[in-house]
Amino acid sequence: MDLKQVLRGYTLYPGADIQTFLATGTWYRDPGVEFVLAIVVGGGGGGAGSWSTGGRSGGCGAECKVQVVDVRGTTTETVTVGAGGAGGIGNGAGSAGSESSFGALVTADGGNAGLAREDGITTSFPDVDHNGAGYGGRGGVAVWAAGYGGPGAFGNGGAPGGGDQAKAGGGGGGSYGIGGAGGADETNGTAAAANTGGGGGGSGEAAGLNHNGGEGGSGIVKIIPLARLVTLP
């Protein structure tokens, strides 16, 4: 993510507060502020679970939108911070994460869920228009090793589980922060940290015992007041 390009023509507004939302709340515009940089991150997708042969895929990282917003027409906005998706239970897919929003001005979708498949086609992909969302790493099978989650806007994908890579779970996709690590053989996937938007790690092979995917990380919203730079003739 090239913040210099996004912020071209703007600078930080002197003396105004940066408001960071780790949970749903209300944003209030500081007097004199006309523009803000909105960083809006959805909740990450949950990793898939397993009860049989092979590892399972990690969940996708959430969409991470970073844009300058004109706020001259508003004084307050409701900020919604999306929850991370639940990890899959047993041989189940994870759940998708929930969207985050800055009023109706900016919305970022949650990450797609990790897939529970035994045929090796287990990489989980974000929707094509999801900005800054990393894919969930594939689960390991006999023909190939478990995979890392894809990088997100600011955070790397999670690592696959350790040990036998034909039985390890894939790492969760990155977003604002890092995706969760996949589980090793007979191990649950790891949850992504809160307020990262990272995908949860996929479960390792379970061989008849239920193992679960990791939970996706919840979202985050940051609103940074800006001032427009004046270009002199």
C-alpha positions in Angstrom: 0.0 0.0 0.0 1.5 3.3 -1.1 0.3 5.8 1.5 2.4 8.6 -0.1 0.3 8.3 -3.3 -3.0 8.2 -1.4 -2.0 11.3 0.6 -0.7 13.3 -2.3 -1.8 16.9 -1.8 -2.6 16.5 1.9 -0.9 16.7 5.2 -1.9 15.9 8.8 -4.2 18.5 10.3 -2.3 20.2 13.2 -3.7 19.6 16.7 -6.6 17.3 15.6 -7.0 13.9 17.2 -6.5 10.6 15.3 -9.5 8.4 16.3 -8.9 4.7 16.4 -11.9 2.3 16.7 -11.2 -1.2 18.0 -15.0 -1.7 18.5 -18.1 -0.1 17.1 -18.6 3.5 18.1 -19.2 7.1 17.0 -16.8 9.5 15.2 -17.0 13.2 15.8 -15.4 15.7 13.5 -13.0 18.2 15.0 -13.7 21.9 14.3 -12.0 23.0 11.1 -11.4 19.5 9.7 -12.7 19.1 6.2 -10.9 15.9 5.0 -9.8 12.7 6.7 -7.8 9.6 5.8 -10.1 6.7 6.5 -8.5 3.3 7.1 -11.3 0.7 7.2 -10.6 -3.0 7.7 -13.2 -5.8 7.9 -13.0 -8.9 10.0 -10.9 -11.7 8.7 -12.3 -15.1 7.5 -12.1 -18.1 9.7 -9.8 -21.1 8.8 -11.3 -24.5 7.9 -11.4 -27.5 10.2 -10.6 -31.1 9.6 -11.4 -34.6 10.8 -9.7 -36.6 8.0 -6.8 -36.8 5.6 -4.8 -33.6 4.8 -4.7 -30.1 6.2 -7.2 -27.4 5.5 -7.0 -23.9 4.1 -6.6 -20.7 6.1 -9.3 -18.0 5.9 -8.8 -14.9 3.7 -7.7 -11.6 5.1 -10.3 -8.8 5.1 -10.6 -6.0 2.7 -8.5 -3.0 3.8 -9.6 0.3 2.3 -7.5 3.4 2.6 -8.9 6.6 1.1 -9.2 10.3 1.6 -12.8 11.3 2.4 -14.5 14.8 2.3 -16.3 15.2 5.6 -17.5 18.8 5.2 -21.1 17.5 5.0 -21.1 15.7 8.3 -20.3 16.2 11.9 -20.7 12.6 13.2 -20.6 9.2 11.7 -21.3 5.7 13.1 -18.3 3.5 12.9 -18.9 -0.3 12.7 -16.0 -2.7 13.4 -16.6 -6.1 11.9 -16.1 -9.4 13.8 -13.7 -12.1 12.6 -15.3 -15.2 11.2 -15.4 -18.3 13.3 -13.1 -21.2 12.6 -14.5 -24.3 11.0 -15.5 -27.1 13.4 -14.5 -30.7 12.5 -14.5 -31.0 8.7 -16.3 -27.7 8.2 -15.5 -24.6 6.3 -14.8 -21.5 8.3 -17.2 -18.5 8.4 -16.7 -15.3 6.6 -15.7 -12.1 8.5 -18.1 -9.2 8.9 -17.8 -5.8 7.2 -16.5 -2.6 8.8 -17.7 0.8 7.9 -17.2 4.6 8.4 -20.8 5.6 8.1 -22.0 5.2 4.5 -18.7 6.8 3.3 -16.4 3.8 3.3 -17.2 0.1 3.7 -14.7 -2.8 3.8 -15.9 -6.3 3.4 -14.9 -9.2 5.7 -12.6 -12.0 4.5 -13.9 -15.1 2.8 -13.8 -18.4 4.8 -11.3 -21.1 4.6 -12.4 -24.2 2.6 -12.7 -27.7 3.9 -11.7 -30.0 1.0 -9.6 -33.2 0.8 -8.6 -33.0 -2.9 -5.8 -30.5 -2.5 -7.8 -27.6 -4.1 -7.9 -25.8 -0.8 -6.6 -22.3 -1.4 -9.3 -19.8 -0.5 -9.4 -16.6 -2.5 -10.8 -13.2 -1.7 -13.3 -11.6 -4.1 -11.5 -9.9 -7.0 -12.4 -6.4 -5.9 -11.3 -6.8 -2.3 -8.5 -4.3 -1.8 -5.6 -5.4 0.4 -7.0 -8.8 1.2 -4.6 -11.8 1.2 -5.7 -15.3 0.2 -5.8 -18.1 2.6 -3.0 -20.6 2.2 -3.8 -24.1 1.0 -3.9 -27.1 3.2 -1.2 -29.8 2.8 -2.0 -33.1 1.0 0.2 -36.0 -0.3 1.0 -34.2 -3.5 2.1 -30.8 -2.1 2.9 -28.9 1.0 0.7 -26.6 3.0 1.0 -22.9 1.9 1.5 -19.5 3.4 -1.3 -17.1 3.4 -1.1 -14.3 0.9 0.1 -10.8 1.9 -2.4 -8.1 2.7 -2.3 -4.3 2.5 0.1 -4.0 5.5 0.4 -7.4 7.1 1.9 -10.6 5.8 0.1 -13.9 5.5 0.3 -16.5 8.2 2.8 -19.4 8.1 1.6 -23.0 7.4 1.7 -25.4 10.3 5.0 -27.1 11.2 6.1 -30.7 10.9 4.9 -32.9 8.1 3.8 -30.4 5.4 1.5 -32.9 3.7 -0.6 -32.9 6.9 -0.3 -29.2 7.9 -2.9 -26.5 7.7 -2.5 -23.4 5.5 -1.8 -19.9 6.9 -4.4 -17.2 7.1 -4.3 -14.3 4.6 -2.9 -11.0 5.7 -4.8 -7.6 5.7 -4.0 -4.7 8.1 -2.1 -7.2 10.2 -0.8 -10.7 10.0 -2.9 -13.8 9.3 -3.0 -16.7 11.8 -0.7 -19.7 11.5 -1.9 -23.0 10.2 -2.0 -26.0 12.5 0.5 -28.9 12.4 -0.7 -32.5 12.1 -3.4 -33.2 14.8 -3.5 -29.5 15.7 -6.0 -26.7 15.5 -5.4 -23.7 13.3 -4.3 -20.5 15.1 -6.6 -17.4 15.4 -5.4 -14.1 13.9 -4.9 -11.4 16.5 -7.7 -9.0 17.2 -8.1 -5.8 15.1 -5.8 -7.1 12.3 -8.4 -8.3 9.8 -6.2 -11.3 9.3 -7.6 -14.7 8.3 -7.5 -17.6 10.7 -5.1 -20.5 10.1 -6.4 -23.8 8.8 -6.5 -27.0 10.8 -3.9 -29.7 10.4 -4.8 -33.3 9.5 -7.1 -34.8 12.1 -7.2 -38.6 11.1 -10.7 -39.1 12.5 -10.5 -36.6 15.3 -12.1 -33.2 15.0 -9.7 -30.3 14.8 -10.8 -26.7 14.2 -9.7 -23.8 12.2 -8.5 -20.6 13.7 -10.8 -17.5 14.1 -10.3 -14.5 11.9 -9.1 -11.3 13.4 -11.6 -8.6 14.1 -11.5 -5.4 12.0 -10.3 -1.9 12.8 -11.1 1.7 11.7 -8.8 4.6 11.9 -9.8 8.2 11.0 -6.9 10.6 10.6 -7.7 14.4 10.1 -6.1 16.0 7.1 -5.4 19.4 5.7 -5.3 20.1 2.0 -2.0 21.6 0.8 -2.1 24.8 -1.1 -0.2 25.0 -4.3 1.1 28.5 -5.0 1.2 29.8 -8.6 
